[in-house]
Amino acid sequence: MNLSNWREEYDKYSLHEENLTLDPYAFFKEWFDKAVEDLNPEPNAFILSTVSAKIEPESRVVLLKEIEDSQFVFYTNYSSQKGQDISAHPKASMLFFFPFSQRQIRIKGLVTKLSREKAIDYFSTRPIESQISAMASAQSSKTTKEELIEKATLLREKGDVTCPETWGGYGIMPHYFEFWQGQPGRLHDRIIYEKSHSQSWEQFRLAP
Ligand SMILES: Cc1cc2nc3c(=O)[nH]c(=O)nc-3n(C[C@H](O)[C@H](O)[C@H](O)COP(=O)(O)O)c2cc1C
């Protein structure tokens, strides 16, 4: 497979320092809203990268459910690979890619487990089949299709649906945001917001 001639031109928007907000959350919201307007598919999906106990990088897609108390929130199984990684190294990188807007946002932060009450509250809002799947799935452990279907069928018959102890939310508290805007001729814009020692946000540009 040779993809060397596959090239996109990036010319949709540009990123000028004078148009930036001081607060990266406000800028994230602006870009997220634009991503929705530009019809990017699943704009709340992001690539979550973690580091395993063996110091191996691990990446997968998860869904952003809210930004609360300055934390980016997603839900998962605490016993999964990502859960084990976060226990070993409570740091993560998030990557949002909005191809129709020719943009990406990279965020780095510290990860903490959210409360059991919050997990139960959110779990109760999920469709019943999603609740059953969360109960039937020991996420990231070896299984068979038959075993999964059998577990889900038994749970459905019993009708006893509760939020598993191993299921819940994580909050990522960012200390670094990078907003990348594709530009003509590959002279792309990269604007960084980094938290300083005084806890204010410093802004600078990186070479593309
Ligand atoms: C669009 C999309 C959304 C997903 N959302 C979630 C999610 O919110 N939470 C989750 O645990 N897994 C989600 N997944 C599945 C994960 O990518 C991954 O397969 C799973 O969490 C196991 O990852 P791990 O073994 O690295 O822990 C999603 C996958 C896709 C493609």
The ligand as an SDF file (V2000), in Angstrom:
LIG
                    3D

 31 33  0  0  0  0  0  0  0  0999 V2000
  -16.8560    5.7540   19.0790 C   0  0  0  0  0  0  0  0  0  0  0  0
  -16.4020    4.9280   20.2650 C   0  0  0  0  0  0  0  0  0  0  0  0
  -16.8080    5.3130   21.5380 C   0  0  0  0  0  0  0  0  0  0  0  0
  -16.3900    4.5820   22.6550 C   0  0  0  0  0  0  0  0  0  0  0  0
  -16.7450    5.0300   23.9050 N   0  0  0  0  0  0  0  0  0  0  0  0
  -16.2850    4.3750   24.9870 C   0  0  0  0  0  0  0  0  0  0  0  0
  -16.5170    4.9080   26.2990 C   0  0  0  0  0  0  0  0  0  0  0  0
  -17.0870    5.9900   26.4910 O   0  0  0  0  0  0  0  0  0  0  0  0
  -16.0700    4.1670   27.3570 N   0  0  0  0  0  0  0  0  0  0  0  0
  -15.3860    2.9760   27.1970 C   0  0  0  0  0  0  0  0  0  0  0  0
  -15.0160    2.3730   28.1910 O   0  0  0  0  0  0  0  0  0  0  0  0
  -15.1240    2.4890   25.9770 N   0  0  0  0  0  0  0  0  0  0  0  0
  -15.5340    3.1560   24.8620 C   0  0  0  0  0  0  0  0  0  0  0  0
  -15.2460    2.6800   23.6000 N   0  0  0  0  0  0  0  0  0  0  0  0
  -14.4860    1.4070   23.4840 C   0  0  0  0  0  0  0  0  0  0  0  0
  -12.9910    1.6920   23.7200 C   0  0  0  0  0  0  0  0  0  0  0  0
  -12.4170    2.2700   22.5610 O   0  0  0  0  0  0  0  0  0  0  0  0
  -12.1970    0.4200   24.0980 C   0  0  0  0  0  0  0  0  0  0  0  0
  -12.3900   -0.5810   23.1270 O   0  0  0  0  0  0  0  0  0  0  0  0
  -12.6050   -0.1410   25.4630 C   0  0  0  0  0  0  0  0  0  0  0  0
  -12.8670    0.8880   26.3940 O   0  0  0  0  0  0  0  0  0  0  0  0
  -11.5140   -1.0510   26.0240 C   0  0  0  0  0  0  0  0  0  0  0  0
  -10.3050   -0.3220   26.0930 O   0  0  0  0  0  0  0  0  0  0  0  0
   -9.0850   -0.7680   27.0330 P   0  0  0  0  0  0  0  0  0  0  0  0
   -8.9380   -2.2670   26.8650 O   0  0  0  0  0  0  0  0  0  0  0  0
   -7.9050   -0.0230   26.5130 O   0  0  0  0  0  0  0  0  0  0  0  0
   -9.4400   -0.3900   28.4400 O   0  0  0  0  0  0  0  0  0  0  0  0
  -15.6040    3.4100   22.4810 C   0  0  0  0  0  0  0  0  0  0  0  0
  -15.1820    3.0480   21.1950 C   0  0  0  0  0  0  0  0  0  0  0  0
  -15.5680    3.8160   20.1170 C   0  0  0  0  0  0  0  0  0  0  0  0
  -15.0490    3.4290   18.7400 C   0  0  0  0  0  0  0  0  0  0  0  0
  1  2  1  0
  2  3  1  0
  2 30  2  0
  3  4  2  0
  4  5  1  0
  4 28  1  0
  5  6  2  0
  6  7  1  0
  6 13  1  0
  7  8  2  0
  7  9  1  0
  9 10  1  0
 10 11  2  0
 10 12  1  0
 12 13  2  0
 13 14  1  0
 14 15  1  0
 14 28  1  0
 15 16  1  0
 16 17  1  0
 16 18  1  0
 18 19  1  0
 18 20  1  0
 20 21  1  0
 20 22  1  0
 22 23  1  0
 23 24  1  0
 24 25  2  0
 24 26  1  0
 24 27  1  0
 28 29  2  0
 29 30  1  0
 30 31  1  0
M  END
$$$$
